[in-house]
Amino acid sequence: MSVKTIKYGLYVAGLFNIVGVLGFSMFFTNPHIAKYYPSVFSDFGLIAIMLWGLAYIASASFYNHARTLMFVFALEKFIYVVTWILFMTSPGRDLPQIFDESVMTGMFYAAYGAGDFAFGCFFAWVGLKGYRIEG
């Protein structure tokens, strides 16, 4: 993967967080996201997600000098994947009901974990790319 592609990936990861939060929360006017998982997706939690997005974008200019930061980003993404799995497998969670109440919220909950998994793998790969495995 080229330097240009990695930088592009960091920008896309940042926009995934920022635009995703603003879009699915409808600029913080959608009450349903926090309703279903307030410990993770309160307004404060959504702002924190956007700050992570800004960190991804900011790191695009120096990622090659801070490979271990990519592992921090990967860990953060995988934590969100775990929260997604716990949410999706929790008894009483009914995604069709969430879709009935709010399509935007349903799409958010159906998809955020898959996106975080993909970007977590990307960050881990970028971090590993800087290390040479020797036998």
Protein Blocks (a to p, Z undefined) as FASTA:
>chain_A
ZZklmmmmmmmmmmmmmmmmmmmnonoiafklmmmmmmlmgmklmmmmmmmmmmmmmmmm
mmmmmmmlmmmmmmmmmmmmmmmmmmmmpghiafklmmmmomklmmmmmmmmmmmmmmmm
mmmmmmmmmpccdZZ
